[in-house]
Amino acid sequence: MSKLLQKPVKLALIQLATTSSKPQNLSHAHSKVIEAAKAGAGIVVLPECFNSPYGVKYFDTYAERLTSKDSSESWRALSSMAKEAGVVLVGGSIPEREEEGGEGRLYNTSMVFSEKGELIGKHRKVHLFDIDIPGKISFHESDALSPGNKLTIIDAPGYGKIGLAICYDIRFPELAMIAARKGCFLLLYPGAFNLVTGEKHWELQARARAMDNQVYLGVCSPARDMEADYHAWGHSMVVDPNAEILDETDEKESIVYAELSGERIEEVRKGVPIYTQRRFDVYPDVSEGRVKYEE
Ligand SMILES: NC(=O)CCC(=O)C(=O)O
C-alpha cells in the first residue's frame, strides 16, 4: 500500500453548465454527481461558483451562511448527493456569508463531504481574483469578498490527504508546495479562468504545480456560457505527478475522469528524486513550516 494514497481511485471533475437558478444548478449537479459515481468515481469535484453565475454583483445575492446544515440549502444538497453517490465530494465553491454576529463578510468557499455526507473540510479562497489587463479584463473579487486566511488539507477517508484551494489560489505555488510537503497525494482547484488568462496560463499552472510537487492535480471549471457576464475557460483537466495530462475537455459541459494510484507518485519521485534532494539548509525560510492550515 502506498503511503500517500491508500488505494487507487477514479477522480471525476464535473465541468458543469451553470445557470442563474440555484435550484436548477443544485439539481443538475446532483444528476452529474450520480452519473460520475455510476462511472466508478470515488472522488468527485464540482467547479468554482457552481450554483450561481460568477461575478462580483452576484456574490451577495447567492451567499449562504455555512454554520450548519439547517442554514444552507447548498450544504444540504451537497451532503445528500455525496451520501447517495457514496463519494468524497468537493463541492466546488459557493459565496459564503459570515456567521451571524460577524461583520457580514462574504467569502468564496468550498465545502467537502465524505461518502457518508459529513462535512470534512472547508476552504475559503485565500487569494482574491483582482486583476486589470487594459482592454481585456478587469475583475475585482475584493470589491465584494474577503479572503480566507488558512491553507486547507482534507483527510479523505480511505484515500489520504488532498490539498484544496480555489482558482486564483493556484497562481501562488506556496500553497501547493506546503500541501504536498504535508503528504497530499492530490491538489484540487475548483476554478473559473477566463478567455484572456485561460489560454495562456490554465494548463501551464496546473502542470507546473503537479510537476514541482510530484502529485496529482485537478482543475475543475464551469462550462463556458457566452450569454453569461463571465466567460469561463473550461478545459477541466487531471494532471499526473509527471505533469502529463491524463484527461482534459474543451469548453462544453462534460465529465473528466482519471485513475490515480499511489504507485505512480512513488515511481515519478523515484525517477526524479527532488523529494530527497531538497536543500533546506540553503532556503530555510520555506522549511520552517510557520503556516496556518486546517486539517
Ligand atoms: N476565478 C478566478 O479566480 C479566476 C482566476 C484567473 O482567471 C486567473 O487568470 O488567475
The ligand as a Gaussian input file, in Angstrom:
#p B3LYP/6-31G(d) Opt

LIG

0 1
 N      -11.897000      32.785000     -10.602000
 C      -10.641000      33.126000     -10.586000
 O      -10.002000      33.177000      -9.571000
 C      -10.052000      33.401000     -11.936000
 C       -8.545000      33.309000     -11.956000
 C       -7.991000      33.585000     -13.308000
 O       -8.703000      33.684000     -14.294000
 C       -6.552000      33.729000     -13.419000
 O       -6.106000      34.053000     -14.509000
 O       -5.837000      33.525000     -12.445000

